[in-house]
């Protein structure tokens, strides 16, 4: 693959986020949308939603297509690990919607599969590749608000009433706020805490959290506190049935920084026109606009494409490298554990398959059986 070869993308799961990603591919410098894998390829309006793309019958057909280099996975959370592993085994590069997996354990298995196959694997936090994020890090490192002491970040919205079949409320689809949107504030505060000490990211040394579990057993609103080495404290919150102000606040010894809707660089899903407010201790205010009008999803498409062209297996900074995806998921694991949130699909009696979706079996030849003195069973 050359430095100018277009990356031919296939989308696994044609939902609304997939349509936004398709717009990002169309506006990218490196990518071309080739095909969509759908379980219901005859669904009305599918072809119109993804103009120019071939509609394939099922996900396996997408992985088997020789004209596809990379797969974007946008199905509900429980399927991420299974299909990312299968895609790697099929020799396809993978960009997977957040959360990369249900747990850090699953994500580690996905990374193992990509490492073994020599393929790219990235977590699609599109805000991380937008120029606004890099500008924010530059401001923190410059000391414009002094030494960072606290970070406050939320991502919360209110669904129009309880809808048990909607994926956000569905227990068997790993619904709730922590996995769906909690990763945004968690990944952001880890980035900022790292920037404050000149590192790509920082790992918290303490995580405590809680949540309200609703009728279906998923978290409808939740909060957590993260403590970082050096004394930085972060408050994060998320919700699917409660509107929040969704402002990122970074508090330092000389003032604070505020960024509204940081994950959309100003709140627009398609065009990222960012705004960063700097408020000095004196009350003086300065607004920095990141005048970037490219499609907000195009940056992650190009970052993934450039990594693939270069033979890389993970995002370059400020994208979510493997270590950062694992670290963010470890925080979400602790947050869920503190809140008592375990999905039904995670319980032992439901775990009848491997992470890749294959039936558990015994009698493999990888490890030969031996007899141990005193034991009748080899």
C-alpha positions as CSV (number, residue, x, y, z in Angstrom):
1,X,0.0,0.0,0.0
2,X,1.4,3.4,-1.0
3,X,1.1,6.8,0.7
4,X,-1.6,7.8,-1.7
5,X,-3.6,4.5,-2.0
6,X,-7.2,5.1,-0.9
7,X,-8.4,3.1,2.1
8,X,-11.5,1.2,1.0
9,X,-13.9,1.2,3.9
10,X,-16.8,-1.2,4.7
11,X,-19.3,-0.4,7.4
12,X,-20.5,-3.1,9.7
13,X,-24.0,-2.1,10.9
14,X,-25.9,0.7,9.1
15,X,-27.2,2.8,12.0
16,X,-27.3,6.5,12.5
17,X,-23.7,6.8,13.7
18,X,-22.7,4.8,10.6
19,X,-24.3,7.5,8.4
20,X,-22.2,10.2,10.2
21,X,-19.1,8.1,9.7
22,X,-20.0,7.7,6.0
23,X,-20.1,11.5,5.7
24,X,-16.7,11.7,7.3
25,X,-15.3,9.2,4.8
26,X,-16.7,11.3,1.9
27,X,-15.0,14.4,3.3
28,X,-11.7,12.6,4.1
29,X,-8.5,12.8,2.1
30,X,-7.6,9.1,2.5
31,X,-10.8,7.0,2.5
32,X,-13.5,5.7,0.1
33,X,-16.7,4.0,1.2
34,X,-17.1,0.7,-0.7
35,X,-19.8,-1.4,1.0
36,X,-22.2,-1.8,3.9
37,X,-22.8,-5.1,5.8
38,X,-26.4,-5.3,6.9
39,X,-28.5,-8.1,8.5
40,X,-31.5,-6.7,6.6
41,X,-30.1,-5.6,3.3
42,X,-33.6,-5.0,1.9
43,X,-34.4,-2.4,4.5
44,X,-36.1,0.6,2.8
45,X,-33.9,3.7,2.5
46,X,-30.7,1.8,3.1
47,X,-29.2,2.4,-0.3
48,X,-30.3,6.1,-0.2
49,X,-28.5,6.6,3.2
50,X,-25.2,5.3,1.8
51,X,-25.1,6.4,-1.8
52,X,-22.6,4.7,-4.0
53,X,-21.9,1.8,-1.5
54,X,-22.7,-1.8,-2.2
55,X,-25.2,-3.3,0.3
56,X,-24.1,-6.8,1.3
57,X,-26.2,-9.4,3.0
58,X,-24.7,-9.9,6.5
59,X,-21.5,-9.1,8.3
60,X,-19.6,-12.2,7.2
61,X,-20.1,-11.1,3.6
62,X,-18.4,-7.8,4.4
63,X,-15.4,-9.5,6.0
64,X,-15.1,-11.8,3.0
65,X,-15.1,-9.0,0.4
66,X,-11.7,-8.7,-1.2
67,X,-12.3,-5.1,-2.2
68,X,-12.4,-3.9,1.4
69,X,-9.3,-2.9,3.4
70,X,-10.8,-1.6,6.6
71,X,-14.0,-2.2,8.6
72,X,-15.9,0.4,10.7
73,X,-17.9,-1.3,13.4
74,X,-21.0,0.5,14.5
75,X,-23.2,-2.2,15.9
76,X,-24.3,-2.2,19.6
77,X,-21.6,-2.7,22.2
78,X,-21.8,-6.4,22.9
79,X,-20.8,-7.2,19.3
80,X,-17.7,-5.1,19.2
81,X,-15.2,-7.6,20.4
82,X,-16.6,-10.5,18.4
83,X,-16.6,-8.8,15.1
84,X,-13.3,-6.9,15.6
85,X,-11.6,-10.2,16.3
86,X,-13.2,-11.8,13.2
87,X,-12.3,-8.9,11.1
88,X,-8.6,-9.1,12.2
89,X,-8.6,-12.8,11.4
90,X,-9.9,-11.9,7.9
91,X,-7.0,-9.5,7.5
92,X,-9.1,-6.4,7.8
93,X,-8.1,-3.2,9.6
94,X,-10.7,-2.1,12.2
95,X,-12.0,1.2,13.5
96,X,-14.5,0.4,16.2
97,X,-17.1,2.7,17.7
98,X,-16.7,3.4,21.4
99,X,-16.6,1.7,23.8
100,X,-14.0,-0.4,22.1
101,X,-15.4,-3.4,24.2
102,X,-17.5,-4.1,27.3
103,X,-14.4,-4.4,29.4
104,X,-10.7,-4.0,29.4
105,X,-10.4,-7.8,29.3
106,X,-12.3,-7.9,26.0
107,X,-10.3,-5.1,24.5
108,X,-7.1,-6.8,25.4
109,X,-8.3,-9.9,23.4
110,X,-9.1,-7.6,20.4
111,X,-5.6,-6.1,20.6
112,X,-4.1,-9.6,20.7
113,X,-6.0,-10.6,17.6
114,X,-4.9,-7.4,15.7
115,X,-1.3,-7.8,16.9
116,X,-1.3,-11.4,15.7
117,X,-2.9,-10.5,12.3
118,X,-0.7,-7.4,11.8
119,X,-3.8,-5.2,11.3
120,X,-4.8,-1.8,12.6
121,X,-7.3,-1.5,15.5
122,X,-8.6,1.9,16.7
123,X,-11.3,3.2,19.0
124,X,-13.5,5.8,17.4
125,X,-13.5,8.7,19.8
126,X,-13.7,11.3,17.0
127,X,-13.1,14.3,19.3
128,X,-9.6,13.1,19.9
129,X,-8.5,13.8,16.3
130,X,-10.2,17.2,16.0
131,X,-7.8,20.2,16.0
132,X,-9.7,21.6,19.0
133,X,-8.4,18.8,21.2
134,X,-4.8,19.4,20.2
135,X,-5.3,23.2,20.8
136,X,-6.7,22.5,24.3
137,X,-3.6,20.4,25.2
138,X,-1.3,23.1,24.0
139,X,-3.1,25.7,26.2
140,X,-2.8,23.4,29.3
141,X,0.9,22.8,28.6
142,X,1.5,26.5,28.2
143,X,0.3,27.2,31.7
144,X,-2.3,29.7,30.7
145,X,-4.4,28.8,33.8
146,X,-1.5,27.8,36.0
147,X,-1.2,24.4,37.6
148,X,-4.2,22.1,37.0
149,X,-6.1,21.2,40.2
150,X,-9.5,19.9,39.2
151,X,-11.4,18.8,36.1
152,X,-15.1,18.6,35.7
153,X,-16.7,16.9,32.7
154,X,-20.2,15.6,31.8
155,X,-22.0,14.1,28.9
156,X,-25.7,13.7,29.6
157,X,-29.0,13.9,27.8
158,X,-32.6,12.9,28.4
159,X,-34.3,10.3,26.3
160,X,-38.0,10.9,25.7
161,X,-39.2,8.5,28.4
162,X,-38.4,4.9,29.2
163,X,-38.2,2.8,26.1
164,X,-37.2,-0.8,27.1
165,X,-36.5,-1.9,23.5
166,X,-34.1,1.0,22.7
167,X,-30.5,0.0,22.9
168,X,-29.7,2.7,25.5
169,X,-32.2,1.1,27.9
170,X,-31.7,-2.6,26.8
171,X,-29.8,-4.6,29.3
172,X,-28.9,-7.3,26.8
173,X,-27.3,-4.6,24.6
174,X,-25.2,-3.2,27.4
175,X,-27.2,0.0,27.6
176,X,-26.9,2.9,30.0
177,X,-24.7,6.0,30.2
178,X,-21.4,4.7,31.5
179,X,-20.5,2.6,28.5
180,X,-22.3,4.7,25.9
181,X,-21.1,8.2,26.8
182,X,-19.1,7.9,30.1
183,X,-16.0,7.1,28.1
184,X,-15.9,10.6,26.7
185,X,-15.4,12.5,29.9
186,X,-13.2,9.7,31.3
187,X,-10.9,9.7,28.3
188,X,-10.8,13.5,28.3
189,X,-9.8,13.9,32.0
190,X,-7.1,11.3,31.5
191,X,-5.8,13.3,28.5
192,X,-5.8,16.6,30.5
193,X,-4.2,15.1,33.6
194,X,-1.5,13.8,31.3
195,X,-1.1,17.1,29.5
196,X,-0.7,18.9,32.9
197,X,2.5,16.8,33.6
198,X,3.8,16.7,30.0
199,X,2.6,13.1,29.2
200,X,0.2,11.8,26.5
201,X,-2.3,10.7,29.3
202,X,-2.3,9.9,33.0
203,X,-3.7,6.9,34.9
204,X,-5.8,7.6,38.0
205,X,-4.6,6.0,41.2
206,X,-8.1,6.0,42.7
207,X,-11.6,5.7,41.1
208,X,-14.9,5.8,43.1
209,X,-18.3,5.9,41.4
210,X,-22.0,5.4,41.8
211,X,-25.0,5.3,39.5
212,X,-28.8,5.0,39.5
213,X,-29.9,1.7,38.0
214,X,-33.3,2.0,36.4
215,X,-36.1,-0.5,35.5
216,X,-34.0,-2.4,33.1
217,X,-30.9,-2.6,35.3
218,X,-28.8,-0.1,33.3
219,X,-27.4,3.1,34.6
220,X,-29.6,6.1,33.8
221,X,-27.4,8.6,35.5
222,X,-24.0,8.2,37.1
223,X,-21.0,10.0,38.5
224,X,-17.4,9.2,39.4
225,X,-14.4,10.8,41.0
226,X,-10.9,10.1,39.7
227,X,-7.7,11.0,41.7
228,X,-4.5,11.3,39.7
229,X,-0.9,11.2,41.0
230,X,0.1,14.7,41.8
231,X,-3.2,15.7,43.3
232,X,-5.5,16.4,40.3
233,X,-9.1,15.4,41.1
234,X,-11.6,14.9,38.3
235,X,-15.4,14.7,38.5
236,X,-17.1,13.0,35.6
237,X,-20.8,12.3,35.0
238,X,-23.1,10.9,32.4
239,X,-26.7,10.2,31.8
240,X,-29.3,8.9,29.3
241,X,-32.4,10.2,31.1
242,X,-31.2,13.5,32.5
243,X,-30.0,16.6,30.7
244,X,-26.7,18.0,31.9
245,X,-24.8,21.2,30.9
246,X,-22.1,19.2,29.1
247,X,-19.4,21.7,29.7
248,X,-15.8,20.6,30.2
249,X,-14.2,22.7,33.0
250,X,-10.5,22.7,33.7
251,X,-9.6,24.5,37.0
252,X,-6.1,25.8,37.6
253,X,-4.3,28.1,40.0
254,X,-4.6,31.1,37.6
255,X,-8.1,30.6,36.2
256,X,-10.1,28.0,34.3
257,X,-10.9,26.8,30.8
258,X,-14.4,25.9,29.7
259,X,-15.3,24.0,26.5
260,X,-19.0,23.3,25.6
261,X,-19.8,19.9,24.0
262,X,-16.1,19.1,23.5
263,X,-16.9,15.8,21.7
264,X,-18.5,17.7,18.8
265,X,-16.1,20.6,18.8
266,X,-18.9,23.1,19.4
267,X,-21.9,20.9,19.3
268,X,-22.4,20.3,15.6
269,X,-22.3,16.6,14.5
270,X,-21.1,17.3,11.0
271,X,-19.1,20.5,11.1
272,X,-16.6,21.1,13.9
273,X,-16.4,24.8,14.7
274,X,-14.8,24.8,18.1
275,X,-14.8,27.3,21.0
276,X,-12.5,27.4,24.0
277,X,-13.1,29.9,26.8
278,X,-10.3,31.0,29.1
279,X,-11.4,32.8,32.3
280,X,-8.6,34.3,34.3
281,X,-8.8,34.6,38.1
282,X,-9.4,38.3,37.6
283,X,-12.5,37.6,35.6
284,X,-11.0,38.5,32.3
285,X,-12.3,36.3,29.5
286,X,-10.8,35.2,26.2
287,X,-12.4,33.0,23.6
288,X,-10.3,31.0,21.2
289,X,-12.2,29.7,18.2
290,X,-10.8,26.7,16.3
291,X,-11.9,27.7,12.8
292,X,-12.1,24.2,11.4
293,X,-15.1,23.5,9.1
294,X,-14.2,20.0,8.0
295,X,-16.6,17.2,8.8
296,X,-16.0,16.2,12.4
297,X,-15.7,12.5,11.6
298,X,-13.2,13.1,8.7
299,X,-10.3,13.5,11.1
300,X,-10.5,10.0,12.6
301,X,-11.0,8.6,9.1
302,X,-7.7,10.2,8.0
303,X,-5.8,9.4,11.1
304,X,-6.8,5.8,10.8
305,X,-6.0,5.9,7.0
306,X,-2.5,7.4,7.6
307,X,-1.7,4.8,10.2
308,X,-2.8,1.9,8.0
309,X,-0.8,3.3,5.0
310,X,2.3,3.5,7.3
311,X,1.8,-0.1,8.5
312,X,0.9,1.1,12.0
313,X,-1.5,-0.9,14.2
314,X,-2.8,1.8,16.4
315,X,-3.6,5.6,16.4
316,X,-0.8,8.1,16.8
317,X,-1.3,10.7,19.5
318,X,-3.7,12.5,20.1
319,X,-5.8,9.5,18.9
320,X,-6.6,6.7,21.3
321,X,-3.7,4.4,21.3
322,X,-4.2,0.9,22.7
323,X,-2.7,1.7,26.1
324,X,-5.2,4.6,26.4
325,X,-8.2,2.6,25.3
326,X,-7.3,0.0,27.9
327,X,-6.8,2.6,30.6
328,X,-10.1,4.2,29.9
329,X,-11.9,0.9,30.0
330,X,-10.3,0.0,33.3
331,X,-11.8,3.2,34.8
332,X,-15.2,2.3,33.3
333,X,-14.8,-1.3,34.8
334,X,-14.2,0.2,38.3
335,X,-17.0,2.7,37.9
336,X,-19.4,-0.1,36.9
337,X,-18.2,-2.3,39.7
338,X,-18.7,0.5,42.3
339,X,-22.2,1.0,41.0
340,X,-23.1,-2.7,41.0
341,X,-23.7,-2.6,37.3
342,X,-23.4,-6.1,35.7
343,X,-25.3,-6.8,32.5
344,X,-27.2,-10.1,32.2
345,X,-25.1,-11.0,29.2
346,X,-22.0,-10.9,31.5
347,X,-23.3,-13.5,34.0
348,X,-21.6,-16.9,34.0
349,X,-24.6,-18.9,32.7
350,X,-24.7,-16.6,29.6
351,X,-21.1,-17.0,28.8
352,X,-21.4,-20.0,26.5
353,X,-19.1,-18.7,23.7
354,X,-15.6,-17.3,23.5
355,X,-15.1,-13.6,23.1
356,X,-14.9,-14.1,19.3
357,X,-18.4,-15.7,19.4
358,X,-17.3,-19.3,18.9
359,X,-18.7,-22.1,21.1
360,X,-16.5,-23.2,24.0
361,X,-14.9,-26.6,23.4
362,X,-12.4,-28.9,25.0
363,X,-10.0,-31.4,23.5
364,X,-7.8,-28.9,21.7
365,X,-4.3,-29.9,20.6
366,X,-2.5,-26.8,21.7
367,X,-1.7,-28.2,25.1
368,X,-1.2,-31.9,25.5
369,X,-2.7,-33.7,28.5
370,X,-0.4,-35.3,31.1
371,X,-0.9,-37.7,34.0
372,X,-0.2,-36.4,37.4
373,X,0.6,-38.9,40.1
374,X,-2.3,-39.3,42.5
375,X,-4.9,-37.9,40.1
376,X,-7.1,-40.3,38.1
377,X,-8.0,-37.7,35.5
378,X,-5.3,-36.5,33.0
